[in-house]
Amino acid sequence: MRLNAGLPVWHVSVSAWSGEKRSSQPKVCEREAVKLLRGVGGEREWWFFNPAALIGHLRVGLTEAEHAALPCGVAEHDAGESGPERKRTR
């Protein structure tokens, strides 16, 4: 699947910890991921939580302006599992 109409995406992987134990709550990881990508990207995102690894992945599409402003070779097309496309969480 090509996310973001083929443009690269911002991507953050998050695991949340409580003491020495990882949280198994997807919403905890999602809240932190949303904070980390605040202020960048467009209006669409893709969220995926891997329950086996207890790691969440949030991808937010680069805007055309962000993509154009990056030096050549910095932004790559995304690979890996992603959740369904949805409106941006703010």
C-alpha positions as CSV (number, residue, x, y, z in Angstrom):
1,M,0.0,0.0,0.0
2,R,1.3,3.5,-0.8
3,L,0.5,5.8,2.1
4,N,0.1,9.6,1.6
5,A,-0.4,9.4,-2.2
6,G,3.2,8.1,-2.6
7,L,4.8,11.0,-0.6
8,P,7.0,10.0,2.4
9,V,5.6,10.1,5.9
10,W,6.8,11.2,9.3
11,H,7.1,8.0,11.4
12,V,7.5,7.5,15.1
13,S,7.7,4.1,17.0
14,V,6.7,4.3,20.6
15,S,6.7,1.9,23.6
16,A,5.5,3.2,27.0
17,W,7.0,1.9,30.2
18,S,5.8,1.8,33.8
19,G,8.8,1.0,35.9
20,E,10.5,-1.9,34.3
21,K,7.4,-3.2,32.4
22,R,6.1,-2.1,29.0
23,S,2.5,-1.0,28.8
24,S,0.2,-3.2,26.8
25,Q,-2.3,-0.4,26.4
26,P,-2.3,0.9,22.8
27,K,-3.9,4.2,23.8
28,V,-1.0,5.1,26.1
29,C,1.5,4.6,23.2
30,E,-0.8,6.5,20.8
31,R,-1.1,9.5,23.1
32,E,2.7,9.8,23.3
33,A,3.1,9.2,19.5
34,V,0.6,12.0,18.7
35,K,2.6,14.4,21.0
36,L,5.9,13.5,19.3
37,L,4.5,14.3,15.8
38,R,2.6,17.5,16.8
39,G,3.4,20.4,14.5
40,V,4.4,18.4,11.4
41,G,2.6,16.8,8.5
42,G,-0.8,17.0,6.9
43,E,-4.3,16.0,7.8
44,R,-4.1,12.2,7.5
45,E,-2.4,9.6,9.6
46,W,-2.0,5.8,10.1
47,W,-1.8,4.2,13.5
48,F,-0.7,0.6,14.1
49,F,-0.1,-1.1,17.5
50,N,1.9,-4.4,17.5
51,P,0.6,-6.4,20.5
52,A,3.3,-8.9,20.3
53,A,6.1,-6.3,20.6
54,L,4.0,-3.7,22.6
55,I,5.2,-1.0,20.2
56,G,3.0,1.5,18.4
57,H,3.7,3.1,15.1
58,L,2.3,6.4,14.0
59,R,2.8,7.7,10.5
60,V,1.7,11.2,9.4
61,G,1.9,12.2,5.8
62,L,4.5,14.9,4.9
63,T,2.9,17.9,3.2
64,E,4.1,18.8,-0.3
65,A,5.8,21.9,1.2
66,E,7.7,19.8,3.8
67,H,8.8,17.3,1.1
68,A,10.0,20.1,-1.2
69,A,11.9,21.7,1.7
70,L,13.9,18.6,2.6
71,P,17.3,18.0,0.9
72,C,17.4,15.3,-1.7
73,G,17.6,11.8,-0.3
74,V,16.5,12.7,3.3
75,A,12.9,11.6,2.9
76,E,12.4,8.0,1.9
77,H,9.2,6.2,1.1
78,D,7.8,4.4,4.1
79,A,7.8,0.6,4.6
80,G,6.2,-1.6,7.2
81,E,2.9,-2.3,8.6
82,S,0.4,0.5,9.0
83,G,-3.1,0.8,10.2
84,P,-6.1,2.2,8.4
85,E,-5.9,5.8,7.1
86,R,-7.8,8.2,9.3
87,K,-8.2,11.9,10.0
88,R,-5.4,13.4,12.0
89,T,-5.6,13.1,15.8
90,R,-4.9,16.4,17.5
